[in-house]
Each structure stands twice: as C-alpha cells, then as structure tokens.
Amino acid sequence: MQHCTRAVYTAPIKTISNQKYRDFCGKFDVGLLTGDVSLRPEASCLIMTTELLRSMLYRGADIIRDIEWVIFDEVHYVNDVER
C-alpha cells in the first residue's frame, strides 16, 4: 500500500464544514464528510466535523493512517458543554 499524505480540516458544526467545502472546492483537492454526507472521501484534504474525526480516531478507521495534518476551526468549541 502506498503512503498518501492527507490533511483534515475540522469544524464543530455541519454548516461550517459545508461552507468550507464550497469555499475550497474549486481551489484544492477536497472531500466532505459530515456523517450525513460523504463527497470525495478519497481527496487529499478532507473537511469534516470534529465529532466525526474523534469517532474515526476512537475506532481506528483506516482513513486515519494517511493523515499528517489536522486543522481545527473554531477550536474553542471543543470543550463547550452546551454543544
């Protein structure tokens, strides 16, 4: 199996993930994973919700092996008890 460098851009809510996908779609090789939507999961940059990334990490999903960079948008929401 060939090593593939990938990046993940996470956002706390689907609305932000969807917007970032639209923003980056014409400029970069991006995919979108939100739980409800899976667009281009083979892309070199995956945009997803923070909860989905956490779930993938906990269950040891295959996709995690190739990730070298993680960008957390709105990181201050990670420990927000009201979310």
Secondary structure, DSSP 4 states (H G I P E B T S, - for coil): -----EEEEEESSHHHHHHHHHHHTTTS-EEEE-SS-EE-TTSSEEEEEHHHHHHHHHHT-GGGGGEEEEEETTGGGTT-TT-
